[in-house]
Amino acid sequence: MVTPSEVSPALDAPPSKRSGTGDDDPRIVPRRHLGRWVTAAAALLVFAMVVNSVVRNRAFQWDVVARHFTTAAVLDGLLLTLWPTGVGQFYVERRYARGSATQP
C-alpha cells in the first residue's frame, strides 16, 4: 500500500501548489494539420484536372453552351436568384449599420 507521503501532488492543483519549478510541465505547441493540407492539395489537383478537361475538350461545343446559357429562361432564373439575394444583403447591411441589431 502507498502512503500519502509517497504520492505526488494532485494534477488538478493549481501550478503554484505543485512541487517543482514548472520546467517539467508539458510545452503547448499548435496542432499540425497535415491531413488537411494533403486533402486540400488533392482537391485542388482534381479541380484543376476537371477544368483542364473541360477547357481543352474540342467536343464540348462552347457555342452551344453559350446559346443555352443566354436563353430567356436561364437569364430570368438568374435574375430571380440574384434579386432577392441583393435585396436581402442590402437590408442586412442597413440594419446592422444603424446599430439596431446585434450581429450573430
C-alpha positions as a Markdown table, in Angstrom:
| # | Residue | x | y | z |
|---|---|---|---|---|
| 1 | Met | 0.0 | 0.0 | 0.0 |
| 2 | Val | 1.1 | 3.5 | -0.8 |
| 3 | Thr | 1.4 | 6.1 | 2.0 |
| 4 | Pro | 0.3 | 9.7 | 1.4 |
| 5 | Ser | 3.8 | 10.9 | 1.7 |
| 6 | Glu | 4.8 | 8.8 | -1.4 |
| 7 | Val | 2.1 | 10.3 | -3.6 |
| 8 | Ser | 3.0 | 13.4 | -5.7 |
| 9 | Pro | 0.7 | 16.4 | -5.5 |
| 10 | Ala | -2.6 | 16.2 | -7.4 |
| 11 | Leu | -2.5 | 17.2 | -11.0 |
| 12 | Asp | -5.7 | 19.3 | -10.6 |
| 13 | Ala | -4.0 | 21.5 | -8.1 |
| 14 | Pro | -3.0 | 25.0 | -9.2 |
| 15 | Pro | 0.5 | 25.3 | -10.6 |
| 16 | Ser | 1.7 | 27.3 | -7.6 |
| 17 | Lys | 0.8 | 24.4 | -5.3 |
| 18 | Arg | 2.6 | 21.7 | -7.3 |
| 19 | Ser | 6.2 | 20.8 | -6.5 |
| 20 | Gly | 8.9 | 21.7 | -8.9 |
| 21 | Thr | 9.8 | 24.8 | -10.9 |
| 22 | Gly | 7.5 | 24.3 | -13.7 |
| 23 | Asp | 10.2 | 23.1 | -16.1 |
| 24 | Asp | 8.6 | 19.6 | -16.2 |
| 25 | Asp | 5.3 | 21.0 | -17.4 |
| 26 | Pro | 4.5 | 19.9 | -21.0 |
| 27 | Arg | 5.1 | 22.6 | -23.7 |
| 28 | Ile | 2.0 | 23.6 | -25.6 |
| 29 | Val | 2.5 | 23.6 | -29.4 |
| 30 | Pro | 0.0 | 24.3 | -32.1 |
| 31 | Arg | -1.5 | 21.2 | -33.8 |
| 32 | Arg | -0.2 | 20.4 | -37.2 |
| 33 | His | -3.0 | 19.5 | -39.7 |
| 34 | Leu | -1.0 | 17.7 | -42.3 |
| 35 | Gly | -4.1 | 15.7 | -43.4 |
| 36 | Arg | -6.0 | 18.9 | -44.1 |
| 37 | Trp | -3.2 | 20.2 | -46.3 |
| 38 | Val | -2.9 | 16.9 | -48.2 |
| 39 | Thr | -6.7 | 16.8 | -48.7 |
| 40 | Ala | -6.7 | 20.4 | -49.9 |
| 41 | Ala | -3.9 | 19.8 | -52.4 |
| 42 | Ala | -5.6 | 16.7 | -53.7 |
| 43 | Ala | -8.9 | 18.6 | -54.1 |
| 44 | Leu | -7.1 | 21.4 | -55.9 |
| 45 | Leu | -5.4 | 18.9 | -58.2 |
| 46 | Val | -8.8 | 17.2 | -59.1 |
| 47 | Phe | -10.4 | 20.6 | -59.7 |
| 48 | Ala | -7.5 | 21.7 | -62.0 |
| 49 | Met | -7.8 | 18.4 | -63.9 |
| 50 | Val | -11.6 | 18.9 | -64.4 |
| 51 | Val | -11.1 | 22.5 | -65.6 |
| 52 | Asn | -8.3 | 21.4 | -68.0 |
| 53 | Ser | -10.6 | 18.6 | -69.3 |
| 54 | Val | -13.5 | 21.0 | -69.9 |
| 55 | Val | -11.5 | 23.8 | -71.5 |
| 56 | Arg | -9.3 | 21.7 | -73.8 |
| 57 | Asn | -12.1 | 19.3 | -74.9 |
| 58 | Arg | -12.9 | 20.1 | -78.5 |
| 59 | Ala | -16.2 | 18.1 | -78.4 |
| 60 | Phe | -17.5 | 20.4 | -75.6 |
| 61 | Gln | -19.0 | 22.9 | -78.2 |
| 62 | Trp | -18.8 | 26.2 | -76.3 |
| 63 | Asp | -21.1 | 27.9 | -78.8 |
| 64 | Val | -23.9 | 25.5 | -77.8 |
| 65 | Val | -23.2 | 26.2 | -74.1 |
| 66 | Ala | -23.3 | 30.0 | -74.7 |
| 67 | Arg | -26.5 | 29.6 | -76.7 |
| 68 | His | -28.2 | 27.6 | -73.9 |
| 69 | Phe | -27.0 | 29.8 | -71.1 |
| 70 | Thr | -28.2 | 33.0 | -72.8 |
| 71 | Thr | -31.8 | 31.9 | -73.3 |
| 72 | Ala | -34.5 | 33.9 | -71.7 |
| 73 | Ala | -35.5 | 31.2 | -69.2 |
| 74 | Val | -32.0 | 30.8 | -67.8 |
| 75 | Leu | -31.4 | 34.6 | -67.6 |
| 76 | Asp | -34.8 | 35.1 | -65.9 |
| 77 | Gly | -33.9 | 32.4 | -63.4 |
| 78 | Leu | -30.6 | 34.1 | -62.8 |
| 79 | Leu | -32.3 | 37.4 | -62.2 |
| 80 | Leu | -34.9 | 35.7 | -59.9 |
| 81 | Thr | -32.0 | 34.3 | -57.8 |
| 82 | Leu | -29.8 | 37.4 | -57.6 |
| 83 | Trp | -32.6 | 39.9 | -57.0 |
| 84 | Pro | -33.7 | 38.6 | -53.6 |
| 85 | Thr | -30.1 | 37.9 | -52.6 |
| 86 | Gly | -29.2 | 41.6 | -53.3 |
| 87 | Val | -32.3 | 42.9 | -51.6 |
| 88 | Gly | -31.6 | 40.7 | -48.5 |
| 89 | Gln | -27.9 | 41.8 | -48.4 |
| 90 | Phe | -28.9 | 45.4 | -48.6 |
| 91 | Tyr | -31.4 | 45.0 | -45.8 |
| 92 | Val | -28.9 | 43.3 | -43.6 |
| 93 | Glu | -26.2 | 45.8 | -44.2 |
| 94 | Arg | -28.6 | 48.7 | -43.5 |
| 95 | Arg | -29.9 | 47.1 | -40.3 |
| 96 | Tyr | -26.5 | 46.4 | -38.8 |
| 97 | Ala | -25.0 | 49.7 | -39.9 |
| 98 | Arg | -27.6 | 51.6 | -37.9 |
| 99 | Gly | -26.9 | 49.5 | -34.8 |
| 100 | Ser | -30.5 | 48.5 | -34.4 |
| 101 | Ala | -29.5 | 44.8 | -34.0 |
| 102 | Thr | -26.5 | 42.9 | -32.9 |
| 103 | Gln | -24.7 | 40.7 | -35.3 |
| 104 | Pro | -25.0 | 37.0 | -34.8 |
